[in-house]
Amino acid sequence: MTAEHDKLPLKLSLPLEYQQDLFHELRSEDELVILARGLGLLRIVTNLLHSYDAAGNNLIVVVGAEERENGWIGEALAEQAVISMSPKARGLSVVNTDMMNVGTREKMYSHGGVLSITSRILVVDLLSGLLNPETITGLVILHSDRVVSTSTEAFVIRIYRQRNKLGFLKAFSENPEPFTTGFSPLATMMRNLFLRKPTLWPRFHLTVAKSLEGRKKAEVIELEVPMTDAMRDIQNAIMECVEVSIGELKKANTGLEMEDWNVDSALHKSFDMIVRRQLDPVWHRVSWKTRQIVNDLTVLRGILHSLLTYDAVSFNRHLDTILAAHSPPPGSTRQNQSPWLFLDAAHVIFDTAKRRVYTGKADDKDAQGATLVLPDSLHPVLEEQPKWALLAEILEEIERDVYFNPYIRDDSNGTILIMCTDQNTCRQLREYLQNMYVRPGKSQEDEQHEEEAELKPSAAFMMRRKLREYLDWKRDFVKISASLFAENQKALDGATDQLGNSNAYRGKGPPNKRRRVRGGAAAAAAPTRAANGSIQLADDNSGHVADLLAEIQPTEAEAFQKQEIATDSLEDMEDYFELYEMGDLVIIHPYDGDMDEHVLEEVKPRYVIMYEPDAAFIRRVEVYRSSHSDRNVKVYFMYYGRSVEEQRYLSAVRKEKDAFTRLIREKGNMAVTLTHEGHGVEDPQESFLRTVNTRIAGGGRLAATAEPPRVVVDTREFRSSLPSLLHGANMVIVPCMLTVGDYILSPNICIERKSVKDLISSFKNGRLYNQAETMLQHYKNPMLLIEFDQNKSFTLDPFADFTQTPTPTSSDLQSKLVLLTLSFPRLKTIWSSSPYQTTSIFAELKKNQDEPDPIRAVQIGLGAGEDPNS
């Protein structure tokens, strides 16, 4: 009866049919759940955890949770424990730092409950025996798409399943794309997770569609916003640069798989990472031009994003910094600029961006007479983003709706929620909405149209302030560039004086005369081209800039507006402190993944304006509306028509749908794995023969042990995949905090493992020499293991690249290795192409060797009286 009584008060917050079906599935069997983005994965996970936590006698381990997800789960478990009135529920405890000592962790493990543990701490505690796998009720894996065969999470699951066959194991993911790359990827992932059954829940799943498309469907209004001509010209020019860059990449790397290298794929955030991953195995071979183009793709994609999110002034300033970063310093003879800067499309980008801010052309006059030029030689244009005016229209429409329907007929507040991509856009929209009815000042001609003008929102106040800041920044920027040029010039002059060779210029003018006529030339309002054909930053005439600044000085109306408050002393808080009515609030919030569900639940908005498209958030609104029958939601969905923004949104939806379609097909044809042992099924006789030492001379004693080989591993090494592979090769891993060495194979063999990157840094700071010296003091056979990545070439020498001067890095590294060998002749060097080869090398080295003593390995290198646990 007590068990029945404990189950009665358990209350779940899963109102929709697909959520309830999925929950019951998870309670009945172990499976991998792949859910479409935005369908409330964390809500299902927290309800599942609460159902086990309420029993009070379970130890549930959550692996792979991020910091903010830990906050969400902890808050949800505490809330559900109160609602369900579960006295035995203990909530979430987080173990995520090495500062939490062994005693504290041991006490937490014995106490039980729901524990979120980082995979590195968990694997060490499982191997050291601090946490007995048999005491774990179940394992919950989040972000299971990140689990690969060599990952620490896969290592944790293998140890758990090896010693605990009864505990449950459930894995979750809302990212279907990684499950569709490679050969039979779903089957491989299931093998890594030690699971047999995958369950797929796309948006087009029958139960999901039925739950979200019923009578309580959210009202969504799509609003296509046309881009301005200037924005469209810039977008087309950027896409042309991207297309040319991809074409150059294909031309230079003909032997690679390049089906996905197209303009459509280039719109996604991860495109440059995908290209880099494909080029990684041959990265040492590719020319500097290819490497530069890969970086340029990242820059161009960033410019595309900035075009649609930044205002015209901020976008122009962003382009100025990009151009300055990609241009060689004044006086430099470097000719390896980014190829896209030589295209005509690049000129269109910079020219059009500048004309969106101010326009006009200066007269060809002397620099001294520049101040006498008419003040209208440069006119502020200050083009506004088209979405701003539409946003103001939507807010007016909402005001009319509230005015004519004053009584809220449901449980939702009258709050308006505006969602956008990042904090910068939030600040921009907040400033626009605060000042859209502020007029900088009116002339006499405008007074008669004052009433009409007041009705129209405008960003003139905000844009004028931004232009003033931009011109001040540009002036300081030019001064810094000039001082850097002078320093470079002095260095060049000093170098030529030391050479003492008057023929060094070979018929050319001296370097200090190269840009002597800088101020007197015609200053156009567009960038010019340098002698080599690349875009060059145009210097506007200083007099014209001064006139433009004078024209946009703050008027009386602008000066009356309050400044942005950075800090507030709160001295007179009582006079101004008040709580706003929820119906009067306009909340601007960036998209934040699963946290958006919290925002919707807490704010309970009646109107939602999606300033930028996001497929996952649309589904979250659908789930929110379907979950609450007494709350009406009206959604305004804004996007730029025929823009990259629209293409990116449609492409993301299509890719997710295609990924689920492939997964459904593979699931239908997938073979069922019948056994999931930690090490597979091994014949006892083979296990015995594996440990028999056959390399014994005549008359020797036949040595055989029933125990598998043992390796002492430094706890800091669990960041790498090697301990997992050693464990998979039937070696016992003993984690210890070692002072000398990383891996102890026998009482005489100590190995210090270095990746190539770590090797270079160890040589730079001299740490490797100290490590080699301590190993030689305490061990008979010290070894240095230089381990390469399995996805990269097994070589230190880049192939000859005649297009540029060779870098001294590789030859410098080889010379340092030679010096190390000469300094420590007893130190052996092992070269390994990958962690897989290292595993077989360790197995060979351990033959005919005694097993290491972990206690002695920890004590070596410690001072007298020093605590090994400190």
Disulfide bonds with the S-S distance in Angstrom:
none
